Amino acid sequence: MKKAEFIQAVADKAGLSKKDSLKVVDATLETIQAVLEKSDSISFIGFGTFSTADRAARKARVPGTKKVIDVPASKAVKFKVGKKLKEAVAAGAHKKGKKK
């Protein structure tokens, strides 16, 4: 699903115009980004939790060349799936005949 399709789905579900839905989705994503930039976390009960994790500097081997490079320390975004979302996705997979 592309962003335009997502905006249309939100508009249909919420009974909003596409223009208003775009504003809501953009504001939501900007807010999540701002929270993560401050190294805070944000939880949506049943859906999941967005947080950050510090990754230590390390050495890595380049595949094929065996050259060793230094990978600097960094910060990564993490998402922990909530129980309700996990169950919904699992139920959807079983409806389609997929087993995971």
N, C-alpha and C positions, 0 to 999 in steps of 0.2 A: 504494500500500500504506500502510495506517495503522499506527500504532505497535502496536496490539493484534495485528494480522496479522503484523507483523514479529516480535513476541515469540513468537507461536505457531510461526512458521517456524524461529526459532532453537531453541526448545524441541524441535521435531521433529528437527531436524538434529543437535543436540548430545545428544539423549537426556536432557534435563533437564525438570524441571517448569516450568510457565509462571511460577510464583513465583520460582524460581531464575533462569530466563532473564531475567525483568524486572530482578532485582538485578544481573545481569551486564551487561545492556545499559545500565541507568542508570549503573552504576559506570564503564563504558567512556566514555560520553558526558560524564560529569562530569570524568573524568580528561583527556579531550581538551580540554574547555573550560578546565580549570585550566592546562594547558600553554600554550594560546593566550593566556590572560590574562597570562601572564608573557612574552609575545612570543617564546616558543620555537616550534619546529616539531616535528612528530611524523610519522615516516615508517613506512609499512607497505609493505615491499618487494613490488612487483608490483601493489599496490592503488593507492597514491598517497601524497601528502604534504600535510598540513595545515600552514599557516603564516599569518603575519600580514603585512600591508603597510601602511606609513604613506601616507596620502593628504594631499597638501599642500592648504592653503587655496586657494580659487579663486573666481572670479566665474562665475556661471551665468545664463543667460537663461531666464526663465519662458516656456514655449511659449504662444502665443496673446496674451500681453500685451506681450512684448518687454521686460518689466521685468527689470533686472539685480539679482541678489541675491548676497550674500556667502555662500559655503559654507565652514564652518569646517574646519580640518584634522581628520582622523579616522583611525581604524585599521580595516582591513577584514580579513576572513578570506579566505584564498586556498586553493584545492585544486588540486594538480597531479596529473593522472591518471597512474597507473602503467601500464607497458607491458602487463602481463598483463590488467588490467581493460579497458584500451582495446581490446585484441584480442578479448576475450570479448564486449564490447558490439558491436563491429563484426561479429563472427561471428553474433551473435544477430539483428542487423538484417538481415543477408543471408539468414538462415533464414526470416525473415518476408517476404522479397521487397522489403525497403526498401534503397535504395542511398543511401549518404551518404559 
